[in-house]
Amino acid sequence: MATPLASCTLAIKAVPNAPRSAVVGWLAPALEGRANDALCEFLADALALPRRAVTVLQGDKSRQKVLHVAGLTLAEVRVKLGV
């Protein structure tokens, strides 16, 4: 269950044109052009959070991204993602 005041940041490497969206360790493939939206939506779904809970803090145009996850601690994110 999401903790209301909890949040964390994740360093992510997005892989443009990947054949599928998945969490592989701490890597998350996404689609070129829509990478940020696709990545945030994918992680929000995987974490059972509303889409607005996952945002890009750094790396809008880079494969290396830092995401903010509102509502979960880093430990909770790791458990939910199984990594």
Residue pairs with C-beta under 8 A, 6 or more apart in sequence:
2 48
2 49
2 53
2 71
2 72
2 76
3 71
3 72
3 73
3 76
4 71
6 70
6 71
6 72
6 73
6 76
7 68
7 69
7 70
7 71
7 72
7 73
8 68
8 69
8 72
8 73
8 74
8 77
9 57
9 66
9 67
9 68
9 69
10 26
10 43
10 66
10 67
10 69
10 74
10 77
11 26
11 64
11 65
11 66
12 26
12 27
12 28
12 39
12 59
12 64
12 65
12 66
12 67
13 26
13 27
13 28
13 63
13 64
13 65
14 28
14 29
14 30
14 35
14 39
14 63
14 65
15 27
15 28
15 29
15 30
15 63
16 30
16 31
16 32
16 35
16 63
17 31
17 32
18 29
18 30
18 31
19 29
20 29
21 28
21 29
21 30
21 38
21 42
22 28
22 29
23 43
23 46
23 81
23 82
23 83
25 83
26 83
28 39
28 42
28 43
30 36
30 38
30 39
30 42
31 38
36 56
36 60
36 65
39 56
39 65
39 67
40 51
40 54
40 55
40 56
40 67
41 51
41 54
43 54
43 67
43 69
44 50
44 51
44 53
44 54
46 80
46 81
47 53
47 54
47 69
47 72
47 77
47 80
47 81
48 80
49 69
49 70
49 71
49 72
52 70
53 69
53 70
53 71
54 67
54 68
54 69
54 70
55 67
55 68
55 70
56 65
56 66
56 67
56 68
57 66
57 67
57 68
58 65
58 66
59 65
59 66
69 77
72 80
